[in-house]
Every structure is written in structure tokens, then in C-alpha cells.
Amino acid sequence: MRRGEVRRVVVGVVLAGLAWAGVAVPAGATSEQPTLPTASAFYRSPVPAHTLALIPPGTVLRQRTVDVPWLGSSSLEVRATQLLYRTTTELGAPAVTVTTVLQDPLARLAPVRIVSWQMFYDALGAECDPSYTLRGGNPGYGDAQEEEDLMTPYLLAGDTLVVSDYEGEDLAWGAGQQSGYQTLDGIRAAEAALGVPERTTPVAMVGYSGGSIATDWAAELAPAYAPGLDLVGAAMGGVPVDYAHNLAYINGSPDWSGVIPAILVGVARAFGVPLAPYLSSYGAKVIAQVQDGCINSFVGNYPGLTIQSLLKPQYQDFLQVPVFASIVNELIMGTDGTPRLPILLANGNSDGTGDGVMVAADVEALAHRDCAAGLPVTFLEERGLDHTEAAVPFELAAFPTIEGWLAGLPPVNGCGAVGTGNALTPLPAGTVPPAPPVGSVRSADLTTVAERGQGQVVAEGLRRGVAATLEGTGALTLADFAPDRDPVGPTDFPSTGQFFSVALASGSQASAVDLVACGPGRPSGLRWWDPAAAGGRGAWEVVSGAAIGVRPPAGLPGQGCLSVRLGPGSSPSLSALTAEGASTGTVFGVVGTTPSPVPAGGPSVRGTARGDLAVALGGLGLALHLGLGLQRS
């Protein structure tokens, strides 16, 4: 039977099943083509940025009822609720995105059970957003319809589906922490709209391929970022655990190499890295071609493409370029907290390494880490199956597993069969890297550049968020150093363990620079390192002649935010921030009333601050789907 014929059979059976379950099946119903998210006022925050930062993550800002043409059929529309909610970006800034809540009417007669479904929409353009494609937008993008097939058994089982646009407004595909925050906030928004309590409403999370990114990071971040949620399990298949390993695997491949430029665009957006200074002429051309597309527009379209072909000669050793090495390290799964829920992990292995794009031993290593933390884990390695093929057994395993979790059944623990997998070792920063453009990492964890505006850096969470705002014209580079890593001389003051640096680009015309540092240990003041002091040996000097304020951020006991405005007559002067040839810029250390370093390896929640703002932080459908196959996800 051909694909279209199989699909018609599945649609017919599912329509009958939904009608039997009580879902309205209007005859001949039609849906208007939805408005693109970029052109719809519903997707825009109704409050200004400075107010948005003060609103708790997960707060519903807008709500509407929509009809979803289920399985692409004009004869069935499932009523859904869409919510615009406050959430958080990769660097901790406040943002908004949308979730779609689908619920069988009969489910309202029973206690709500939520399945947070992270679609593999793998996109750089808003026409790929789940909130748009589920409503019939971009009908040529078949992944949305394929996932509706896979969601159907959950609706038939009475589960409430929460499907969030977790890549965010900026379509930052591959940005792990951002997708995790926005997944968790989508759940919180849905629960608020449904009027159900966070702590007693069971939630399971599931995602394949790109959806596994959001699912894993949500599981890692939840204990610190959303501890009130009753998360009962997370199922992930086709998982990109370590981008350095994935890049080595697909670099130059005939098919999956097409995702390389797209992921580069996504993570550059998330971390605020300007790509143009690094790109070859060919790289600039390819980036322009993929920067607004869905995955089906670039996978397979660049056979043999390599990361080296996208870059200028001095950046050929991509993973030795500090800014990229830092980002890759930041996105290694398992580095941002330990989940507290049962885990199902699965991956194909068609060639002895992986499924053609995801590395099987990396996924096993992630399973091993979770087992070592005492979690009940099941790891499935689907031998002989590639990334597309392995999706089917994963989904078949995920459905009964998730239904068991939601029903409160004891989770299966397969840790006895889990090996150690690959070493997930962070990349070295590089020994003598080529001189990077403004905005790259030097000796710090993470750096951003801001032109005529704000730079934000968060390396370990709300405990260590820093931000800088330039008033005037030009650019600044802001770097946040590792906890307790004094990058210059020994401290002679009670330090909170927080150090960062600021450099103004040559030619900048600044009237003021506003700094905000939020962290533990109740910050009370700021020091700056003057390399010319003490006869050229350097010394820590008191920041003076500047407006300094201290305030506690909401909901973070033991934390504090220090704000400083540098301007005419301040020490350091604005001219001292123009660090020609300096390796670190002007280094600042935060003074605390009591030292309180960030615990190594502890869970973290990222955040940032701007200006005077505080840090805010059944089985039938699946079986029939065997005949459908999956598009690349």
C-alpha cells in the first residue's frame, strides 16, 4: 500500500476513534489559513520589556481558542487553546512564546494528566512553529502531520497535550537551555489556564530528535527552574548529546551535513554571536539560504558539506575557536543539573556509530550518568535502524511507558543493562587560537558583544548573571569567568567568587556604562583590577565615583543584585574600559558581605538583568503509523 493510501486508512480509523471518544467531528469543516506568527499580534508581548522581566515565568499573557485540523483532515477539527506566555531565553532574558493545549472533552471529566509533547520542528523560520503548523499553516511541511499521527493515541487515552514553540521568538534551534526553559514554562502556562495545581498534576515529557533537545534540558533544569511541577517521566529518542561528536559524525556526509549551517545559525542566535566575521563567501551564501527554513528545506540539499567550507581559513579548526568551543561545551547534555524523574532514552545504530546523525554511545553515556544519580532509566539501542527508522520503535515504547508513569505505576529500571558509553569531555579552550573578532571568548566562559545596546552573559545561572548596557555608540564585550576563578591577582577583599570583564571597542563614544551583577553571598560592592597600580604589579581598586545600588532579586533567598553606573569621573574611567590588545578587558570582582561561592556541579538556573530590573527569573494509532514512515526529523 502506498503512503497516501495508508494515511487515508489511518485518518479514517482515527476519525472514528475520536468521534467515539466524544471529540466533535464537524462534517465538511474548513479552517482559514492562519496568520504567520511574525505577522500576528497574538505572538507579541502585550507588556514592555522592562515590565516583562518582573512577571514570573510561565505567566499567561494572551489566550485564544483555535481549531486544529487533525491529521490534516478538513473533516475533523480539534478544539484547542493557545497561550502566549512569559518565558526565558538562552542567556536568561525575559521573552514570550506560544503553546497549544489540546484536550479531549471527556478528559475534563477526569483528573488532568498532561503529556508535554516537544515536536521535532527543527526550524529557523516562524512558518515551522508548531502553533502555526498544527492549525494548518505551511501544509507542505509534513513533519507536523506526522507528529499528529503520533499524538493521537494520547488524545484517545484522555491525556491533555501541551505542544510549545520551545525554540522561542528567535527560532534558536539547538539552544538546549532555552528550549528547556520554554518547555517548562509552557507546562506551567497550560496548568494555569486549565486551573489545575502544579504540585499534584502529573506531567510526562516526550520528544524525538529536535524534540529530545527540549525534553532533556527541561528534565535537567526542572529541579531548579520549575521545582513545583509534578514531572513523572521523560522519554527521549534520537538524542544529540554532544554537538562536538555529532559534528565529527556528520561533517561531509551526503545527507545530514545539511543541518550543520542551520544549527550554527540557531545557536549563534541564542548566544548572540555574530557569524559574519567567521564565514567564508560560500558560508555566507549557505547561511543566507537556510536562515529562515524548516529542516526539510536543507537536509540532503548540501551533500558533502563540511563546517570548514563555511569558515574563513583562520577558523578552519572550528572546535578550537574559543567562542564556538565554549558554546559547544555549554550545550553538552548532562551538565546543567540532575533530573529527578524516570527516563526513557533510545537511539538507532545503523552503522556501528549511530543512526546517521546521533551517536548511540553518547546517548548511552547520558543514560549511564542518570543511572549513577539513582534514576530509573531504560536505554534502547535500535541496531540496524537509522534516525528515521528508529523513531517508530521509540514511539511504540514511549506510549505505554508514559501511560504507566501517568497512572502512577512503578517505573522500569534498566540500569543493569546500561554501559558507560562515550566520554562526554568538554573541549579545551584552545592553546593559541587565531585572533577572534569582537564578541568571542578569550579566557572566560562565555562572551557576548553588544552594539549600541546591552550585552548579557550568564555562565552558570541566576547565581552568576551579569549584564552591561552601553549608552552611546560603539560596542562592548562582556565576559563572565568561572566561579571563584580570579583571572588576575589574588583578592584582598571578601569575594562572592564572581568575576567578569568589560571592554569597549576602539572608537566607541560612550556617555555611560551600566553594569548589573547578580549572585550569591549578598554582593555589597565592586572592585576593579588596575594593572598599572603597585608599580605595574597591578592591584584591586575600589570602584568609586559611580552610582551603586544593591537589591535582592525576587524569589532567590541569599542572592543579591549589584548595579553600578560608570561615567564621567568614575574609577575606572570609561577610557580605561577601552582595552586595546588586552586579553581580558577591564576585570571586575564582586565584593560580598560573606563569601558564598557557587557549588560545583550543582543545578543552576540562568538569568540576566538589564538597567534597573531585577533578575527574574492507544496504541492503535501508533501501530498504524508503522506503515507511514517518518520524514527526517
C-alpha positions in Angstrom: 0.0 0.0 0.0 1.4 3.4 -0.9 2.0 6.1 1.7 -1.1 8.2 0.7 -3.4 5.1 0.9 -2.0 4.1 4.3 -2.5 7.6 5.5 -6.2 7.7 4.4 -6.8 4.4 6.3 -5.2 5.8 9.4 -7.1 9.1 9.2 -10.4 7.2 8.8 -9.8 4.9 11.8 -8.6 7.8 14.0 -11.6 10.0 13.0 -13.9 7.1 14.0 -12.0 6.7 17.3 -12.1 10.4 18.1 -15.8 10.5 17.4 -16.4 7.5 19.6 -14.4 9.3 22.3 -16.6 12.3 22.1 -14.4 14.7 20.1 -16.6 16.7 17.7 -16.2 15.8 14.1 -17.9 18.5 12.1 -18.9 17.5 8.5 -17.1 19.5 5.9 -15.5 21.8 8.4 -12.8 24.1 6.9 -10.2 26.2 8.5 -9.0 29.6 7.4 -5.2 29.8 6.7 -3.7 31.0 10.0 -1.7 34.2 10.1 2.1 33.8 10.2 3.4 34.3 13.8 5.6 37.1 12.5 2.5 39.0 11.3 0.2 38.1 14.2 -0.3 40.4 17.2 -1.1 37.4 19.3 2.6 36.4 19.3 3.8 39.8 20.6 4.1 40.6 24.3 1.4 43.0 25.5 3.8 44.5 28.0 7.1 46.3 27.5 10.4 44.5 28.1 11.0 46.2 31.4 7.7 45.0 32.8 8.0 41.6 31.3 11.1 41.0 33.3 9.1 41.4 36.5 6.5 38.8 35.5 7.1 35.2 36.7 8.0 32.7 34.0 5.0 30.6 32.9 2.5 33.5 33.3 -0.2 33.5 30.6 -0.2 36.9 28.7 -2.7 36.1 26.0 -5.2 33.3 25.3 -7.3 32.2 22.4 -9.4 29.3 21.2 -8.5 27.8 17.8 -9.5 24.8 15.7 -6.8 22.3 14.7 -7.5 20.3 11.5 -6.4 17.0 12.9 -4.2 14.8 10.7 -4.6 17.4 8.0 -8.2 16.5 7.5 -10.8 19.1 6.7 -13.5 16.8 8.2 -12.1 16.9 11.7 -11.1 19.9 13.8 -10.0 19.5 17.3 -10.7 22.5 19.5 -7.5 23.8 21.2 -6.4 26.6 23.4 -3.3 28.7 22.5 -1.4 30.6 25.2 1.2 33.4 24.9 3.3 33.1 28.0 6.3 34.7 29.6 9.5 32.6 29.4 13.3 32.8 29.3 15.9 32.9 26.6 19.3 31.0 26.5 21.0 33.9 28.2 18.3 34.4 30.8 16.5 37.4 29.3 12.7 37.6 29.6 10.8 36.5 26.4 7.5 35.2 25.2 6.4 32.2 23.2 3.2 30.2 22.5 1.9 26.8 23.5 -1.0 24.9 22.1 -3.1 22.9 24.5 -5.2 20.0 23.1 -7.7 18.2 25.2 -10.3 15.6 24.6 -13.6 17.0 26.0 -14.1 13.8 28.0 -10.8 14.3 29.7 -12.3 17.2 31.6 -14.5 14.7 33.5 -11.4 13.0 35.0 -8.3 14.4 36.7 -6.0 16.1 34.2 -2.9 14.2 33.0 -0.5 16.2 30.8 1.8 15.0 28.1 4.2 17.8 27.1 5.0 16.9 23.5 8.1 18.5 22.1 7.8 18.4 18.3 10.8 17.9 16.0 10.1 21.1 14.1 13.8 21.8 13.8 13.4 25.2 12.3 14.8 28.7 11.7 11.6 30.3 10.4 8.3 31.0 12.1 6.4 29.2 9.4 7.6 26.0 11.1 6.3 26.8 14.6 4.0 24.1 16.0 1.4 26.7 16.9 1.2 27.6 13.2 1.6 24.2 11.5 -0.9 22.5 13.8 -3.5 25.0 12.6 -2.9 24.0 9.0 -0.2 26.6 8.2 2.7 25.6 5.9 0.9 22.5 4.7 3.9 21.4 2.7 5.8 20.8 5.9 4.8 17.2 6.6 6.5 16.8 9.9 3.6 18.4 11.7 1.1 16.0 10.3 3.4 13.0 11.0 3.6 14.1 14.7 -0.2 14.4 14.9 -0.4 10.7 14.0 1.9 10.0 16.9 0.0 12.2 19.3 -3.4 10.7 18.5 -3.2 7.7 20.9 -2.5 10.1 23.8 -5.7 12.1 23.0 -7.6 8.8 22.7 -6.2 7.8 26.1 -7.6 11.0 27.7 -4.3 12.9 28.1 -4.0 16.6 27.7 -1.3 17.5 25.1 0.8 20.6 25.6 2.8 21.5 22.5 5.0 24.5 22.9 7.0 26.6 20.4 10.1 25.9 22.5 12.7 27.4 20.1 11.3 30.8 21.0 10.7 34.0 19.2 14.3 33.9 17.7 13.9 30.3 16.4 17.1 29.3 18.2 17.2 25.7 17.1 19.7 23.7 19.1 19.8 26.0 22.1 19.4 23.5 24.9 18.7 25.6 27.9 16.4 27.9 26.1 14.3 25.0 24.8 14.2 23.5 28.3 13.0 26.8 29.9 10.4 27.3 27.3 9.1 23.7 27.6 8.8 24.0 31.4 7.1 27.4 31.1 4.7 26.1 28.5 3.6 23.4 31.0 3.2 26.0 33.8 1.1 28.2 31.5 -1.1 25.3 30.5 -1.7 24.3 34.1 -2.6 27.9 34.9 -5.1 28.1 32.0 -6.6 24.7 32.9 -6.9 25.7 36.6 -5.1 22.7 37.9 -2.5 22.6 40.7 1.2 22.3 39.7 2.3 20.0 42.5 -0.4 17.4 42.0 -1.0 17.3 38.2 1.2 14.6 36.7 3.2 15.6 33.6 5.2 13.4 31.3 7.5 14.8 28.6 8.4 13.3 25.3 10.4 14.3 22.3 12.2 12.7 19.3 15.3 14.2 17.5 15.0 18.0 17.9 12.2 17.4 20.4 14.6 15.4 22.5 16.8 18.5 23.0 13.9 20.4 24.7 12.9 17.3 26.7 16.3 16.5 28.1 17.1 20.1 29.1 13.7 20.5 30.6 14.3 17.4 32.7 17.8 18.7 33.7 16.6 22.3 34.5 13.3 21.5 36.3 14.7 20.8 39.8 16.0 24.4 40.0 13.9 26.3 37.4 10.4 24.7 37.9 10.6 22.7 41.1 6.8 22.9 41.7 5.9 20.8 38.6 4.9 17.1 39.2 7.1 15.6 36.4 6.6 11.9 36.3 9.0 10.9 33.5 10.8 12.0 30.3 11.1 10.0 27.1 13.7 11.0 24.5 14.8 9.4 21.3 17.4 10.3 18.6 19.3 12.5 21.1 22.1 14.9 20.2 24.1 14.7 23.5 27.4 16.3 22.4 27.5 18.6 19.4 31.2 18.1 19.0 30.7 14.4 18.5 27.7 14.9 16.2 29.7 17.4 14.1 32.5 14.9 13.6 30.0 12.2 12.7 28.0 14.2 10.0 30.7 16.5 8.7 30.9 15.9 5.0 28.1 13.3 5.0 25.9 13.1 1.9 22.7 13.8 3.8 22.7 15.1 7.4 25.6 17.6 6.8 22.8 20.0 5.7 21.9 20.6 9.3 25.4 22.0 10.1 24.8 25.5 8.9 21.3 25.5 10.4 22.4 24.5 13.8 25.2 27.1 13.5 22.6 29.8 12.9 20.4 28.6 15.7 23.0 28.6 18.5 24.5 31.8 17.2 21.2 33.5 17.6 20.8 32.1 21.1 24.2 33.2 22.4 24.3 36.5 20.5 27.4 35.6 18.4 27.7 37.5 15.1 28.6 34.9 12.4 29.6 37.2 9.6 33.2 37.7 10.7 33.9 34.0 10.7 32.2 33.0 7.4 33.8 32.3 4.1 32.0 33.7 1.0 30.4 30.3 0.5 29.5 30.1 4.1 27.7 33.4 3.9 25.8 32.2 0.9 24.7 28.9 2.6 23.7 30.7 5.8 21.5 33.1 3.9 19.8 30.1 2.2 19.0 28.3 5.4 18.3 31.0 7.9 14.5 31.1 7.5 13.8 27.5 6.6 12.4 24.3 8.1 14.6 21.2 8.2 13.1 19.7 5.1 14.5 22.6 3.1 18.1 21.9 3.9 18.6 18.3 4.9 20.0 16.5 1.9 20.4 19.7 -0.1 24.2 20.1 0.7 25.8 16.7 0.1 29.3 16.6 1.4 29.1 19.9 3.1 31.8 20.5 5.8 32.0 23.0 8.6 35.4 24.0 7.2 33.8 25.1 3.9 31.6 27.6 5.7 34.5 29.3 7.5 37.4 31.6 6.7 40.9 29.9 6.6 41.9 31.1 10.1 38.9 29.4 11.7 39.1 26.0 10.0 39.7 24.3 13.3 36.2 25.1 14.3 36.2 23.4 17.7 39.4 25.2 18.7 37.8 28.7 18.1 37.1 29.7 21.7 33.7 31.2 21.2 32.4 28.0 19.5 34.2 25.7 21.8 32.6 27.5 24.8 29.1 27.2 23.3 29.5 23.5 22.4 30.6 22.8 26.0 27.7 24.7 27.3 25.3 22.5 25.3 26.6 19.1 26.3 23.7 17.3 27.9 24.0 16.3 31.5 25.9 19.5 32.5 23.1 21.7 33.9 21.6 19.7 36.7 20.4 16.2 37.5 16.8 15.2 36.6 14.6 13.8 39.3 12.3 11.6 37.3 12.3 8.3 35.4 14.0 8.4 32.0 13.5 6.5 28.7 16.3 7.0 26.2 16.6 5.5 22.8 18.7 5.8 19.7 19.3 3.9 16.4 22.6 2.4 15.4 22.7 1.7 11.7 26.5 1.8 11.1 28.2 0.9 14.4 28.4 4.6 15.5 24.9 5.8 15.5 21.8 6.4 13.4 23.5 8.6 10.8 23.3 11.8 12.9 23.1 10.9 16.6 25.9 9.0 18.3 24.5 5.9 20.1 27.3 5.7 22.7 26.7 9.3 23.6 23.1 8.6 24.4 24.2 5.5 26.5 26.6 7.8 28.3 23.7 10.1 29.2 21.8 7.1 30.4 24.8 6.0 32.5 25.0 9.4 34.1 21.3 9.3 35.1 21.7 5.8 36.4 24.7 6.9 38.5 22.4 9.6 40.0 20.0 6.8 41.1 17.3 7.4 38.5 15.3 4.5 37.0 16.4 4.5 33.4 15.6 2.5 30.3 18.1 2.7 27.4 17.1 1.2 24.0 19.6 0.9 21.2 17.9 0.0 18.0 20.5 -1.8 16.0 20.3 -1.7 12.2 18.0 1.3 12.2 18.8 4.8 11.1 17.5 8.1 12.5 14.2 8.0 10.6 13.6 4.3 11.1 14.4 4.3 14.8 11.6 6.8 15.5 8.9 4.1 15.2 10.2 1.7 17.9 10.9 4.6 20.1 7.3 5.9 19.9 5.9 2.4 20.3 8.0 2.1 23.5 7.2 5.6 24.7 3.4 5.4 24.7 2.9 2.5 27.2 5.8 3.8 29.3 4.3 7.3 29.5 0.8 6.0 30.2 2.3 3.9 33.1 4.1 6.9 34.5 0.9 9.0 34.4 -1.1 6.2 36.1 1.4 6.1 38.9 2.8 2.6 38.1 6.3 1.8 39.4 8.9 2.8 36.7 11.0 0.2 35.0 14.7 0.4 35.9 17.0 -1.0 33.2 20.2 0.5 34.6 21.7 -3.0 34.9 22.0 -3.2 31.1 23.4 0.3 30.6 27.1 0.6 29.7 29.3 3.6 30.3 29.1 4.9 26.7 31.4 7.6 25.4 33.3 10.1 27.5 31.4 13.4 27.3 34.6 15.5 27.9 34.4 19.3 27.4 36.5 20.8 24.7 39.7 22.6 25.6 39.5 26.3 25.1 42.4 26.1 22.6 46.0 26.8 23.0 46.9 29.6 20.6 43.7 30.2 18.7 43.6 32.8 15.9 42.6 36.3 17.0 38.8 36.2 17.1 36.5 39.0 16.2 34.9 41.2 18.9 32.5 39.2 20.9 34.4 36.0 21.2 35.6 34.1 24.3 39.1 34.7 25.4 39.8 33.3 28.8 36.3 33.4 30.1 33.4 31.0 30.0 31.2 33.0 27.7 31.2 36.3 25.9 28.7 38.4 24.1 29.1 41.7 22.1 26.6 44.5 22.1 26.5 47.2 19.5 24.8 50.4 20.8 23.0 48.4 23.5 23.1 45.7 26.0 25.5 42.7 26.5 24.3 39.8 28.6 26.3 36.9 29.9 25.2 34.0 32.1 27.6 31.1 32.5 26.1 29.2 35.5 22.7 30.6 36.1 20.9 33.2 38.2 23.6 32.8 40.7 26.1 34.3 38.3 24.2 36.6 35.9 25.9 39.7 34.6 24.8 42.3 32.2 26.2 45.6 30.7 24.4 48.4 28.9 26.3 50.9 26.7 24.8 54.3 26.4 26.1 56.0 23.3 27.5 54.4 20.2 30.0 51.6 19.6 30.3 48.1 21.0 31.2 46.4 24.3 32.5 42.9 25.0 31.4 41.3 28.3 32.8 38.1 29.7 31.9 36.1 32.8 34.6 34.0 34.4 34.2 30.6 36.0 33.1 30.5 39.7 35.9 31.5 42.1 38.3 31.9 39.1 40.2 35.1 39.8 41.6 35.9 36.3 44.2 38.4 37.6 45.7 38.9 41.1 44.7 37.4 44.4 41.8 39.1 46.1 42.3 41.3 49.1 38.6 41.7 49.8 35.7 39.3 50.7 34.8 38.0 47.3 31.5 36.3 46.3 33.6 34.3 43.8 32.2 36.2 40.9 34.5 37.9 38.3 33.7 39.4 34.9 35.3 41.8 32.4 34.2 44.6 30.2 35.9 46.1 27.2 34.7 49.0 25.0 35.6 48.7 21.3 38.0 51.2 20.0 36.2 54.3 18.6 33.2 53.8 20.9 31.5 57.0 22.0 30.1 56.1 25.4 28.4 58.5 27.9 27.9 55.8 30.5 28.1 52.0 31.0 25.6 50.4 33.3 26.7 47.1 35.0 24.5 44.6 36.8 25.9 41.6 38.7 23.6 39.1 40.4 24.8 36.3 42.6 25.2 34.6 45.9 26.8 36.0 49.1 24.8 39.2 49.2 27.0 41.4 47.0 27.8 44.7 48.6 30.4 46.4 46.3 32.7 46.2 43.3 36.4 46.2 42.8 38.3 46.6 39.5 41.8 45.4 38.6 44.2 48.3 37.8 47.2 46.7 36.0 49.2 49.9 36.4 48.9 50.1 40.2 51.5 49.0 42.7 54.4 49.9 40.4 53.0 48.0 37.5 52.3 44.8 39.5 48.6 45.5 39.5 46.1 45.9 42.4 42.4 45.7 43.1 40.9 49.2 43.4 37.5 50.3 44.8 35.0 51.3 42.1 34.3 54.9 43.0 32.6 58.0 41.7 29.8 55.8 40.4 26.2 55.3 41.4 26.0 51.9 43.2 22.8 50.1 44.3 22.1 46.7 45.9 18.8 44.8 45.9 17.6 41.2 46.3 16.0 39.5 43.3 12.5 38.2 43.9 12.3 34.5 44.9 16.0 34.0 45.4 16.9 34.0 49.1 20.6 34.5 49.8 21.1 36.2 46.4 21.6 39.8 45.5 21.9 42.2 42.6 24.5 44.9 42.4 24.0 47.8 39.9 26.8 50.2 39.0 26.8 53.2 36.6 30.2 54.2 35.3 30.5 57.6 33.7 32.5 60.9 33.9 34.7 61.0 36.9 34.2 57.3 37.9 37.0 54.9 38.7 37.6 53.1 36.5 37.0 55.7 33.8 35.3 54.9 30.6 38.6 55.3 28.8 40.0 52.5 31.0 37.4 50.2 29.6 38.9 50.6 26.1 41.3 47.7 26.3 43.4 47.8 23.1 45.2 44.5 22.8 44.2 43.4 26.3 43.4 39.7 26.7 40.6 40.2 29.2 39.4 43.8 29.1 38.9 45.5 32.5 38.3 42.9 35.2 35.8 43.4 38.0 35.3 41.4 41.2 32.2 41.4 43.3 32.5 42.1 47.0 30.3 40.2 49.3 29.3 40.5 53.0 30.2 36.9 53.3 31.9 34.7 50.7 29.4 32.3 49.1 30.8 30.5 46.0 28.6 28.6 43.6 28.7 24.9 44.5 30.5 23.0 41.8 28.2 20.7 39.8 25.0 21.9 41.4 21.8 22.6 39.5 21.6 26.1 38.1 19.0 28.4 36.6 20.2 31.1 34.3 19.2 34.7 34.4 20.2 38.1 33.5 19.3 41.7 34.4 19.0 44.9 32.5 19.3 48.5 33.7 17.2 48.8 36.9 15.5 45.5 36.5 15.8 42.6 39.0 16.8 39.2 37.7 13.6 37.3 37.0 14.0 34.8 36.7 -3.9 3.9 22.2 -1.6 2.0 20.7 -3.8 1.8 17.6 -2.6 5.0 16.1 1.0 4.1 16.7 0.7 0.6 15.2 -0.9 2.0 12.1 1.8 4.6 11.9 4.3 1.8 11.2 3.1 1.9 7.7 3.6 5.7 7.3 7.3 6.1 7.9 8.7 9.4 9.2 10.2 12.3 7.4 13.6 13.3 8.6 13.3 14.9 11.9 
